[in-house]
Amino acid sequence: MALRRFSEGGPRPDRTALLSLGMVVLFAPLAALCLLPLLLLLGLTGLPLRLGYALWVLTACLYGLRPVQLALAKLLWPVRRPTQGEQQRLDEVWSRVLRRAAVSERRFRIWVVDLADVNAHCVGRDLICVTTGALAELGDRELAGVLAHELGHHLRMHTAAAAFLVWVLLPLQAVSLVGSGLALPFARMARGLGSADGVDCVFGARRAAVSVLARLESGLRLVFAAPGMLAFAVKNAAGRTAEFQVDAYAVDLGFGAELLSALRWFEACAQPPQVQPLVPGPRRARHAAVREARPTHPPLERRMARITARLAVESAAEVTPGAAADVACAAVPGQGAGPEGRPVSRTLLP
C-alpha cells in the first residue's frame, strides 16, 4: 500500500534527488563565475552579459522537454524505437512492473540501445533505455527486475536531478580542461628534459628541473580541477546511495529475487573493473554509462548483500513453501530457464 500511495502521486524527489538539487544551487554561482570569461569575450560581439546567462539557464529548462531528452540520448547512445517483437515483449514485462507499482503505462517510455552489453539505464524524467544485449540474454523475470530498478530511479527523480547537476558542473569541467591545456607545455618540457641525451649538469640540475616542471604540471591540473573533483565526489556518493534505494524499491515491489539473480550472474561474468577518473572527460562520455565501472555505483557484493538481507526479512514475515522455492530458484544463477526458454540470470543494473 505504501508503494501504491507513493506511485499514484507521481515522481517525487527523495533525499538523494534533493541533495542533487541542493548542489545545483550551491555550485551554480561558481559555474556562473567560470562562464564569465567566455561571456565577456562574447560580449565583444555585442551579446549582453545578462542575455548570455539567460541563455545558459534556458538550456537547463529545455532539458525537461521530451524531444531534448531523446536528442541527448541519441547523441550518447545508438538509441532507437523497439521493433515489433521487442515492443511486444517489453510491453508484457513492463506492464507487470507498472501494475505492481500502480503507475500509468503512458507515463514512461522504453527505447532500445543497439549494444551487446547487457545493461539498462534511465534518461531524463521518463525514458528508459534497454540494450539489445539485455533483451537477448535476459529472461523475462530478470528483465522485470531490471525495469523495476530503473522505475525506482524515475519515481524518485534521481536521473532528472542528476542531469541538472551535470549541467551546472559542465563549466567546472571546462575549467578543468583549461587547466590541462595550461599544464601541457610543462609536461612536454619535462618529458623533453627527461629523455634528452648528454651528461647531467652539476648537482643534477636537469633532474631538479624535471621535478619542478612535473610539480608545476600537477599543481595547475589540481587547482583548475579541484572544484569539479569536489562536486563530482559528492555527486558520486549520492549516486551510490541512490542505487541502494532503488534496489530496495525493486525488492519491495516484488522483484528482489530477479534482481539478485541478475547481479549474481554479472558478478560471475564481469571483467576486472577499469580505473576511471573522478571527473569524467569528453572522450569517456559516449558509452561511459554502459562500458565502464563507475564511481556512482557501489560494489556488487554490497548491493547483493543488502538485497539478500531485505529478502530474508520479507521471507521471515510472510513465506510459503512454494514461494520459498521460487525465491531460491530465482536467486541462484543458472537454475533453469524462464518463459519461452529464455535464460533467467543475466543482467547488470546501472
ZIWO-V518268 format. One line per field, one symbol per residue. phi: phi as a letter, one per 40 degrees, with the letter a starting at -180 (. if undefined). psi: psi as a letter, one per 30 degrees, with the letter a starting at -180 (. if undefined). burial: # if it has 16 or more other ideal C-beta (glycine too) atoms within 10 Angstrom, else .. Layout:
phi->???
psi->???
burial->???
//
This chain:
phi->.ccccccccgdbcccccccccccdcccdcccccccddcccccccchcccccccccccccccccccdccccccccccbccacccccccccccccccccccccfbccccbbbbbbcbcccaaacbgbabbbbccccccccccccccccccccccccccgcccccccccdccdccccccccccccccdcccccccccbcchccccggcccccccccccccccccccccddcccccccccccccccccccccccccchbcccccccccccccbccdcccbccbcccccccbccbbbcbccbcddcccccccccccccccccaabdccccccccccbcgcgbcdggccbabaacc
psi->eeeeeeefflkkkaeeeeeeeeeeeefeeeeeeffeeeeeeffffgjkeeeeeeeeeeeeefffkeeeeeeeefeeliklkkleeeeeeeeeeeeeeeeefhkkffelkklkkikfkjllllkbfgkkkklfeeeefkleeeeeeeeeeeeeeefgheeeeeeeeeeefeeeeeeeeeeeeefeeeeeeeeeefgkllkllkgheeeeeeeeeeeeeeeeeeeffeeeeeeeeeeeeeeeeeeeefeeeeeffggeeeeeeeeeeeeffklkkkkklejklefgeegffffkkkffklkeeeeeeeeeeeeeeeeeejkleeeeeeeeeffkkgialakggklghjlkj.
burial->..#..##...#.##.##.###.##..##.##..##...#..#.........#...#......#.....##.##..##.#..#...#..##..##.###.##.#....######.#.###################.#################################.######..##..#..##.##..#................#..##.##..##..##.##..##.##..######.###.##################............##........##..######.#..##.###.##..##...........#..####....#...#########
//
